[in-house]
Structures are given as structure tokens and as C-alpha cells.
Amino acid sequence: MPKLILKPWAANVEEASGGRIKIEHFDAMSLGGRPPELLGQARDGVVDLAMTVAGYTPGLFPRTEVFELPFMMTNPVATSAAYWQKVNTDWSSNEYKDVQVLGAWVHGPGQIHSKDGVNSLEDMKGLTLRGPTRIINNLLGELGAEPVGMPLPAIPEALSKGVVKGTVIPWEVTTAIRLSELVGNHTEFSGDEAFYTSAIILVMNRINITHFRTICAQFWMRNLVRNYQNSRHKLCGIWTLVRKIAQDAGNTITVLDDAEVARWKAAAEPVVDHRSPTWMHRASMARV
């Protein structure tokens, strides 16, 4: 994300502004604080911009959680476009009223990465797994695992110290934390519906954003589609490359077949039912 999206986007903004805007990058929370505080930092003007997983702040974005429901996403680009549309219409006056959202998208299909391997639903029983948000932690719990909520940067230490025996993240971010060196097994899911995805946002405080937002809207989704995910929800170039890194490391990649995935879907249904006000249930049944 930083290499293919954020930094090219920042360069485009600087050029389009004729040099009037300069964007400085501070990676890995180097300005201080914790990941759940990023939205507050942007809202309060501690930083001008922040990118974060919406669910890192539990309960703050309940409408957004519909996009994280299990086995719903079939196309990450279409789902990102739907999320962006909701942010720009219904949710700008409630869910995101305290910040200006410059970009809203979802990541690629979430996978399970573990030390001992997950080859069936039974292997989830009692397994300590890191999860990013409350919806996904609820999902892991329904499947029999013991979820441990934590942001991405905490995963390596948690795996090294045995706090968790695995994690769920998409392929595209595994290299950022050198995951293939920390676990030896990766579990994928057959079929078109992703195990899960997470909603991600780029936000800005609400000062002097009109020109800035116009530049962003013109550039953001175009580059997201081209560089980050393809429109058919198959492994695009970056997923293929990262997946190969795990294979070259001698790791085992298991793909659960359709019959096994059907068992996981059935076990995950309480997560959908629990998050089912009428509008959310209709959205989940639409299978974006």
C-alpha cells in the first residue's frame, strides 16, 4: 500500500497542486500513539492525514462493518467502489462526520496464516489467532478459535512470543511483516466469496480540503484498481508474487475445497445474523 498507492498518490497531489502542497510520510506510527488513535489524531489536527483500518476503533463505525461480514465479498474492486459510494453519500453525515474521508477501500481476500496449519474447521478449535476488528474476531470465535485482537504491526512479536499461533491477513501485506518467516502454513478458500475483508480509510481533518479532495478522487480509485487489486477477485500480480515468496520459503499452502468451505460458511452465519438490522441484512444478502 505505501509503495504502490500512498506515495505515488502523494507525488501526484504535490504535482497537481503546483508545489503548494507537500506531503510527509511517517510510517509505522513513528509520530507516536497507537493504531486505534489514528482517526482521533486526524480529527484533532495532530496530523493532517491518517490511513487506518476502520475497525481498529471498535464500535465507532457500525455501518462500515457490513463490508467485513464473512463470505460476502466476491470482488475487492467492486466492494471498494460500493464502500466509497456509501462514504460519499449516506455516511458522510453520520459515520464519518468528524473527518473528511479521502479514500475508502477494502483489502484483498483474507487468509489464515498459522504455525501448525489449518486444513479443516476442526483445526480452528482452541487456536489462538490474531484478528484485526471485532467483526472478524467474532467470526474467528464462531469458528472455534480463540481470537486475539491486535493491529498489524503487533503481529510479528505476538507470533514470536507465542501469544498467538497464527493470524488472518491478506497476502499483499505479508511481506511487510516477513510473515513467511514466522509461520509455515497458509490456508486459502476456494470459490468466489472471500473468507473476509477489512475496511480501510484515508482521512483528513476538515480544514482546507476542497481542492485536495478533488485531486484525490481523480487519482485514488484509478490507481487502486491498476496497482493493487484486479476486478476478477483472482490473484493479481502482487498476490502471485507474495504467495510465491511463501512457497519458495518451503511453506505449505492449503486450499480448502468447496465442500469444506460450505461448512465454514454455515458456522459463520451467526456473525451475519448478529449484525443484522434490516438494512445490514439486506446488504449482506446482496453479497457485494
N, C-alpha and C positions, 0 to 999 in steps of 0.2 A: 504493500500500500504506500509507504513513504516514497519508495524509489519510482514506482510506475504511475502513481496518481498524485500524491500530495506535492512533491517537489516540482514535477512538470507543471502542475496546476498553478503553483505559486509563481513560477517563472512566467507563465502566461499572463497572470494577473499583473505582475510588475511591468511586463512589456505593454500590455493593453492600457495601463494607466499612464504610460509615458514617463515612467520613473517616479511618479508621485507616491506610489505605494511600494513599500519594502516589507517582505515577509521573512521573519527569522524563525528557524525551526529549533525546537528544544525537545529532543527525543527522550523517551524512557523516563518521563516525569522529572527531568533534570531541573525544572523550575520549582520542585518541591510539591508536597501534598501527596494524596493517594488517588488512584483512578476514580473512585466514586465522587471525588471532589472536583473533577474537571469541569462539569457543567456549571457548578457554582462559581468556579474561577472565571469562566467566560461571562456568566450572568453579572457578576460583581465587578468586572473590569480588571481583575487581577491579570488576566491575559486577554488578548483581543479575540483569539480563535482557539478552539479546542476540538479535537476529534476523540470520540469515545464510543463505547458500546452503551446504548441507551439503558440496557438492563443492569449496568453496573450500579445504578442508583435504584434499588428495588422500590417498586410501588409508585415511582414518580411518573411513569409513562404507561399506565394500564392499557390504553388503547393500542399502543405500539406493540404490546405483547401478542396481539393476534398474528403478527408476522413470524413469531417464534414458535407457533404451535407445531407439534411433531407431525411429520409426514404430510406437510401441506405444500411446501414449495416444490414446484416442478421446473421452474426456470428462474435462475437468480436475477437475470436482467429484467424480466417482466415483473418479478416481485419487487425489485428495486424501484422500477418505474411506478408501481402501484403505491409503494410506501411514500415516494416523493410526492405523488399526487395528493395523498391524504395530508401530508405535512403542509402542502401549499393551499389546501382548502379547509377542510373541517378542523384540522388540528392546530392551525396557526393561532387560533383564538383561545385554545384551552391547553392541550397537551404541551405545546411549545411556546406559550405566550410570553415567557420570561426571557427568551433568547431568540435570535434570528438564525434560522436553520439555513445554511448554505448548501448542504448536501445531505442526502439521506439514502441509504442503500443497505443491502444485506450481503453477507459473505457467501462463499460457495458452500456446497453441501458439507455439513458437519460429519466428521468421522470419529471413531473411537480409537485411541492410541494407548496401548497398555503394555505392561511388562510381561504378563503371563498369557495374554491372548484372550479374545472373546470370540468364540465360534458358535455360540448359541445363546438363547435367552437365559438358560440356566447358569451360564458363566457370569452373568451380571449379579447374581445373588451375593450380597455382602461385599461386593467390590467397591473399594473407595475410589471415586472418580471425581476429578475436578470438573465443575460446571461454571459457566460464566454468568448466568442470570437465574432468577427464581423460577421462570417457566421451565428452563432446561434442567434445573436441579429437581423440580417436581417430576419432570419426565424420567430422569435417572432413578429417582426414588420409586416411581411406579413400576419400573422395570426390575426392581430388586436391588439396585446398587445403593451405596451409601454416599450421597453427593456431598462434596465439599466446595462451597462457593469461593472463588478467588479470581482475580483478573489475570490476564495473560502473562504479565511479567513475573508473577509469582510461581508459575508452573515449574521451571527448572529446579528451584530449591526444594519445592514440595515433593517432587519426584525423587530427587537425590537423597532427601532425608526420610523417605518412606511415609510421608504424611498422606500421600495418595499413591495408588498403584497404576493410575492412568489418568487420561484427560480426554475431553472431547474438544476438538478444534478442527477447522477445515484444513485441507492440505496446504493452502497457499501461505499460511503463517507458520508452518512447522519449522522451516529453515531459520526463522528469526530467533527461535529459542533452541535450535540444534536438537530437535526432538528425536530424530532418528538415532542419536547417540544415547538417549536416555531411556528409550523403550525399544523393544524388539518386535512388537506386534501392532498391526494396524487393521482395523475392521471397517469394511465398506458395505454398502447396502445396494442390492440390485433394484431395478425398477426406476421409474422417473421421479418418484417423490423422495425428497431428501429427508434424512433422519431428523435434521433440524437446521435452522439457520439463526443468526443473531442480527438484530437491527443496529446499525451504526450511524452516527450523525456527526457532521461537521457544523459547529455552531459558532456564532459571533455575538458579542454584546451589541445592543441595539443603537449604537452611535455611528452615524455617517456610513450607512451600509448600502444606500441605493445603487450607486454606480458599481460598487464592489459586488453586490449580489447579481447584477445583470451580467457582469463578466463571468462570474462563477457559473450561472445557469447555462450559459452558452457552451462552456467547456466541460463541465463536470460529467454529465451522463455519457457524452460522446467518448471520452477517454476511459470511463469505467467500462463501457461495452467493448472498446477496442483492445484495451490492455489488460483487463482484469478477469473478465468472465465472458464466455460466449453465450449465444442465445439459445443453445440447444441443451443446456444443462448436461453436457458431457465434459470430460476432462479437456480443458483448453491447454494451450502451450505451457503455461506456468504450472498447472496442476500436474501435467505429464512430467515436467522437469523435476518438480519436487518429489513426486511419487517415485521417480527413478532413483533419487538420492537415497531414499529409504531401502529400495531394492538392492542398490549397489552396496549398501552397508550390511547386507545379509539379513535384513529384517523380513518377517513374514507378513504378507498382505492377504487377508481373508475376505472374500466377498460372500456375504450371506445371500442365499438364493431366495427366490420369490416366496416359497412356502415358509421359510424361516422368517422372512421379513413380515409376512402376514401375521405371524404370532406376535411380533413386536408391535405392530400397529394395533392389534386388539388390546394388548397390555397397556398401550399408551392412551387409549380412549378416555380414561378418567381425567387426563390433563385437559383435553378439549372440553369435556363436559363441565369441569370445574370453572373454566374461563369462558362461560357461555351465557352472558347476557344475549338477548335475541340478536342484536346486530353482529356480535362477535361470532356467534354460532353460524349465522348465515355466511359470514365471510370465510370461516374455516371450512365449511362445506363446499364453498366455491373452489377450494384448492387452487389458490392463485398460481 
